[in-house]
Amino acid sequence: MIAHDLEFHNVDHLESVSGMSGLRLERFPHHFKRELGIPDNHNGQFRAKRVHGCEIRFVTEAKYFDIGLMAVEADVDIVIYYGDMMHSKHTLKAGVCSVIHVEYPEIYKLVDIKKLPKRRFAPYVWRVQFGMNGYVYFHYLDTFGYEHRPPVEGEKPETQWVAYGSSITCGSDTTLYSNSYIEQAAVNLGYDVMNKGLSGSCMCESATADYIASLLVDILSLELGVNMLIPFERDEFEGRVHYLLHKVMQESTAKRVYVIDIFRNRGLWLKNHNDPQYRNYSAFREIVKKLLNEMEDTRFIGIDGHDIVEDETYLSVDLLHPSDQGHIFMGRNLAKRMKGED
């Protein structure tokens, strides 16, 4: 979205909150806080508000700028990029309005910026990228008398990709959000990705399906299953996934829809075979494959989660969430399959 002569990437709207200054970045529509969740898990209602993968983007001739931001609930790491190049990393401390001062790189005064490489972004586009686990309020951007504008066509990727999924799609447990598998795949593919993951809350609710299907994007990826292993049995899981897939088939403008079943995780190795994480693991993967085989729409492409997480060394010690290295490998593997490579 465009507001205040800035692009707020992966942001559905900016919300004014009573008693708070600034505008809160919201990844999902306002009604989500009422419609997400199941009786035993309404966490999606607040996790939808977390800013993982949101960016503030702009172009200016200013040689320095100040940007005022505030994190709430938890500290939020941000990384500032100049085009595709990393400029600096900062941490927004929760509950404090942080003013970050950013200066034009000195070395850029000595080089021809027009000759710098462009993988996804023009080398003069400023990008403030937010990490996981907190809310962020935007206060202001001060370019000290210089104008600023949002990037335009040709200065950013043409292909728009929306990724829906669990905390793994959100980027857990990376130490730097840009290492998340969807960001890594997007860099490899030259795409612009919007993170619509819901940590611990990827339940395929009808509201979510309706929203995902309504987005005007080129590519969709749907990472399905892991958050539904415990609360649902097979019939409920199948019904929810069926609704999501058919809603997307009927209404989405996406040219390709990649459906990823459960990544390799601890469900494979649990001693208690009555634990639903073990009992439903293989069954849910087969249900996704069955539903895809029934789809009469060539836009839908199934991706086996085991082809993305090739072995358990991709994981951190909770045997569920990949490490930074694991995410980077996953991004490489996913990009290959999205390109149609073996």
Helices and strands as residue ranges (DSSP letters): E 2-3, E 6-9, E 13-15, E 23-26, H 32-35, H 44-47, E 55-60, E 64-72, E 76-82, E 85-92, E 97-103, G 106-109, G 113-115, E 126-130, E 135-142, E 148-149, E 160-164, H 167-170, G 177-179, H 181-189, E 192-195, H 206-214, E 219-223, G 226-228, H 234-251, E 256-260, G 266-268, H 276-279, H 281-294, E 300-303, H 305-308, G 312-314, H 324-338
